[in-house]
Amino acid sequence: MIAVVSGGSRGIGAAVMREMAGRGYDCRDLSRTSGYDAGDEASVNRFFGELDRLDVLVNNAAVLELASIVDMQVETWDEVMRVDLRGAFLCSRAAFRLMVHGGTIVNVSSLSGVSGTDKFPKIEEVARVIGWLATSDSAPLTGANIRIDPPVRG
């Protein structure tokens, strides 16, 4: 089985690559580190054109800008939208073309825009949930938003 993780070279993406490999998947990293850009149509088409089939896509590539909206530059906003949203669209479209036998797409987003969130969950916990969502163990769950909050320490 083949799994593609956009942004799989570091952070949550790298943890998802390890989790999926541990579940027996042949994992492929679509990231700038591996020579591909999720927000660039030609790059995405080149990456997916090298695959014969696909079982799982994890849309994880993102640009994280730690600036308030009043301080953010328009160019930064454009780059966030290009990678985060356009990238998820481009990768999903390419994945659907390969998933003729069925498959799973997991879209990852950030808690950074949620009011009151001051920390992110540890990355291995997030990868474990994504790994579960990517397998048939999570069936028949579809179209769900699952919020993974940091663990309560006390």
Contacts in CASP RR format, 6 or more apart in sequence:
PFRMAT RR
TARGET T0000
AUTHOR 0000-0000-0000
METHOD contacts of the structure
MODEL  1
MIAVVSGGSRGIGAAVMREMAGRGYDCRDLSRTSGYDAGDEASVNRFFGE
LDRLDVLVNNAAVLELASIVDMQVETWDEVMRVDLRGAFLCSRAAFRLMV
HGGTIVNVSSLSGVSGTDKFPKIEEVARVIGWLATSDSAPLTGANIRIDP
PVRG
1 24 0 8 1.000
1 25 0 8 1.000
1 26 0 8 1.000
1 55 0 8 1.000
1 56 0 8 1.000
2 25 0 8 1.000
2 26 0 8 1.000
2 27 0 8 1.000
2 28 0 8 1.000
2 51 0 8 1.000
2 53 0 8 1.000
2 54 0 8 1.000
2 55 0 8 1.000
2 56 0 8 1.000
3 20 0 8 1.000
3 25 0 8 1.000
3 26 0 8 1.000
3 27 0 8 1.000
3 28 0 8 1.000
3 54 0 8 1.000
3 55 0 8 1.000
3 56 0 8 1.000
3 57 0 8 1.000
3 58 0 8 1.000
3 134 0 8 1.000
4 27 0 8 1.000
4 28 0 8 1.000
4 29 0 8 1.000
4 30 0 8 1.000
4 47 0 8 1.000
4 48 0 8 1.000
4 51 0 8 1.000
4 54 0 8 1.000
4 56 0 8 1.000
4 57 0 8 1.000
4 58 0 8 1.000
4 91 0 8 1.000
4 95 0 8 1.000
5 13 0 8 1.000
5 16 0 8 1.000
5 17 0 8 1.000
5 20 0 8 1.000
5 27 0 8 1.000
5 28 0 8 1.000
5 29 0 8 1.000
5 30 0 8 1.000
5 58 0 8 1.000
5 60 0 8 1.000
6 30 0 8 1.000
6 31 0 8 1.000
6 38 0 8 1.000
6 57 0 8 1.000
6 58 0 8 1.000
6 59 0 8 1.000
6 60 0 8 1.000
6 61 0 8 1.000
6 87 0 8 1.000
6 88 0 8 1.000
6 91 0 8 1.000
7 13 0 8 1.000
7 29 0 8 1.000
7 30 0 8 1.000
7 31 0 8 1.000
7 33 0 8 1.000
7 38 0 8 1.000
7 60 0 8 1.000
7 61 0 8 1.000
7 62 0 8 1.000
8 14 0 8 1.000
8 16 0 8 1.000
8 17 0 8 1.000
8 29 0 8 1.000
8 30 0 8 1.000
8 31 0 8 1.000
8 33 0 8 1.000
8 34 0 8 1.000
8 60 0 8 1.000
8 61 0 8 1.000
9 29 0 8 1.000
9 31 0 8 1.000
9 32 0 8 1.000
9 33 0 8 1.000
9 34 0 8 1.000
10 31 0 8 1.000
10 33 0 8 1.000
11 123 0 8 1.000
12 60 0 8 1.000
12 108 0 8 1.000
12 123 0 8 1.000
12 126 0 8 1.000
12 127 0 8 1.000
12 130 0 8 1.000
13 58 0 8 1.000
13 60 0 8 1.000
13 123 0 8 1.000
13 127 0 8 1.000
14 123 0 8 1.000
15 123 0 8 1.000
15 124 0 8 1.000
15 126 0 8 1.000
15 127 0 8 1.000
16 58 0 8 1.000
16 60 0 8 1.000
16 126 0 8 1.000
16 127 0 8 1.000
16 130 0 8 1.000
16 131 0 8 1.000
17 27 0 8 1.000
17 29 0 8 1.000
18 127 0 8 1.000
19 124 0 8 1.000
19 127 0 8 1.000
19 128 0 8 1.000
19 130 0 8 1.000
19 131 0 8 1.000
20 27 0 8 1.000
20 56 0 8 1.000
20 58 0 8 1.000
20 131 0 8 1.000
20 134 0 8 1.000
21 27 0 8 1.000
23 131 0 8 1.000
23 134 0 8 1.000
23 135 0 8 1.000
25 55 0 8 1.000
25 56 0 8 1.000
28 47 0 8 1.000
28 51 0 8 1.000
30 36 0 8 1.000
30 38 0 8 1.000
30 44 0 8 1.000
30 47 0 8 1.000
30 61 0 8 1.000
30 91 0 8 1.000
31 38 0 8 1.000
31 61 0 8 1.000
35 43 0 8 1.000
36 43 0 8 1.000
36 44 0 8 1.000
36 46 0 8 1.000
36 47 0 8 1.000
37 43 0 8 1.000
37 44 0 8 1.000
37 83 0 8 1.000
38 44 0 8 1.000
38 59 0 8 1.000
38 61 0 8 1.000
38 83 0 8 1.000
38 87 0 8 1.000
38 88 0 8 1.000
38 90 0 8 1.000
38 91 0 8 1.000
39 61 0 8 1.000
39 82 0 8 1.000
39 83 0 8 1.000
39 86 0 8 1.000
39 87 0 8 1.000
39 90 0 8 1.000
40 90 0 8 1.000
41 90 0 8 1.000
44 87 0 8 1.000
44 90 0 8 1.000
44 91 0 8 1.000
44 94 0 8 1.000
45 94 0 8 1.000
47 94 0 8 1.000
48 54 0 8 1.000
48 91 0 8 1.000
48 94 0 8 1.000
48 95 0 8 1.000
48 97 0 8 1.000
48 98 0 8 1.000
49 94 0 8 1.000
51 98 0 8 1.000
52 98 0 8 1.000
53 98 0 8 1.000
53 99 0 8 1.000
53 101 0 8 1.000
54 95 0 8 1.000
54 98 0 8 1.000
54 99 0 8 1.000
54 103 0 8 1.000
55 99 0 8 1.000
55 102 0 8 1.000
55 103 0 8 1.000
55 104 0 8 1.000
56 103 0 8 1.000
56 104 0 8 1.000
56 105 0 8 1.000
56 106 0 8 1.000
56 134 0 8 1.000
57 91 0 8 1.000
57 92 0 8 1.000
57 95 0 8 1.000
57 104 0 8 1.000
57 105 0 8 1.000
57 106 0 8 1.000
58 105 0 8 1.000
58 106 0 8 1.000
58 108 0 8 1.000
58 130 0 8 1.000
58 134 0 8 1.000
59 87 0 8 1.000
59 88 0 8 1.000
59 91 0 8 1.000
59 92 0 8 1.000
59 105 0 8 1.000
59 106 0 8 1.000
59 107 0 8 1.000
59 108 0 8 1.000
60 108 0 8 1.000
61 83 0 8 1.000
61 84 0 8 1.000
61 87 0 8 1.000
61 88 0 8 1.000
61 91 0 8 1.000
62 80 0 8 1.000
62 83 0 8 1.000
62 84 0 8 1.000
62 108 0 8 1.000
62 109 0 8 1.000
62 110 0 8 1.000
63 76 0 8 1.000
63 79 0 8 1.000
63 80 0 8 1.000
63 83 0 8 1.000
63 84 0 8 1.000
64 110 0 8 1.000
64 112 0 8 1.000
65 72 0 8 1.000
65 76 0 8 1.000
65 80 0 8 1.000
66 112 0 8 1.000
67 76 0 8 1.000
84 109 0 8 1.000
88 107 0 8 1.000
92 105 0 8 1.000
92 107 0 8 1.000
95 105 0 8 1.000
104 133 0 8 1.000
104 134 0 8 1.000
104 135 0 8 1.000
106 130 0 8 1.000
106 131 0 8 1.000
106 133 0 8 1.000
106 134 0 8 1.000
108 126 0 8 1.000
108 130 0 8 1.000
110 120 0 8 1.000
111 117 0 8 1.000
111 120 0 8 1.000
111 147 0 8 1.000
111 148 0 8 1.000
111 149 0 8 1.000
114 147 0 8 1.000
117 149 0 8 1.000
117 150 0 8 1.000
119 150 0 8 1.000
120 150 0 8 1.000
121 148 0 8 1.000
121 149 0 8 1.000
121 150 0 8 1.000
121 151 0 8 1.000
122 150 0 8 1.000
122 151 0 8 1.000
125 148 0 8 1.000
125 151 0 8 1.000
126 148 0 8 1.000
129 146 0 8 1.000
129 148 0 8 1.000
132 138 0 8 1.000
133 141 0 8 1.000
133 146 0 8 1.000
END
